[in-house]
């Protein structure tokens, strides 16, 4: 008699909290800003979005 293979769950069923995800991304984002000198680009994009939204 053949038995089905047990299912392996590699990912947790619960979702990650948004603050945890933000805390994971911020160090990488800060490193990229420092390495590539992207602070001016971030400010330019943020101001463009603000103008587009009418602020």
TAQUIKA-V745708 format. One record per pair of residues at least 4 apart in sequence whose C-alpha atoms are under 7 Angstrom apart, sorted by sequence separation. I is the first residue (numbers start at 1). J is the second residue. D is the distance in Angstrom with one decimal. If there is no record, write none. Layout:
BEGIN
i:I j:J d:D
i:I j:J d:D
END
This chain:
BEGIN
i:16 j:20 d:6.7
i:17 j:21 d:6.4
i:18 j:22 d:6.1
i:19 j:23 d:6.1
i:20 j:24 d:6.2
i:21 j:25 d:6.3
i:22 j:26 d:6.0
i:25 j:29 d:6.2
i:26 j:30 d:6.0
i:27 j:31 d:6.2
i:28 j:32 d:6.2
i:29 j:33 d:6.2
i:30 j:34 d:6.3
i:31 j:35 d:6.0
i:32 j:36 d:5.8
i:33 j:37 d:5.3
i:34 j:38 d:7.0
i:38 j:42 d:6.3
i:39 j:43 d:6.3
i:40 j:44 d:6.1
i:41 j:45 d:6.1
i:42 j:46 d:6.1
i:43 j:47 d:6.1
i:44 j:48 d:6.1
i:45 j:49 d:6.2
i:46 j:50 d:6.2
i:47 j:51 d:6.2
i:48 j:52 d:6.1
i:49 j:53 d:6.1
i:50 j:54 d:6.2
i:51 j:55 d:5.5
i:16 j:21 d:6.6
i:33 j:38 d:4.7
i:50 j:55 d:5.2
i:33 j:39 d:5.9
END
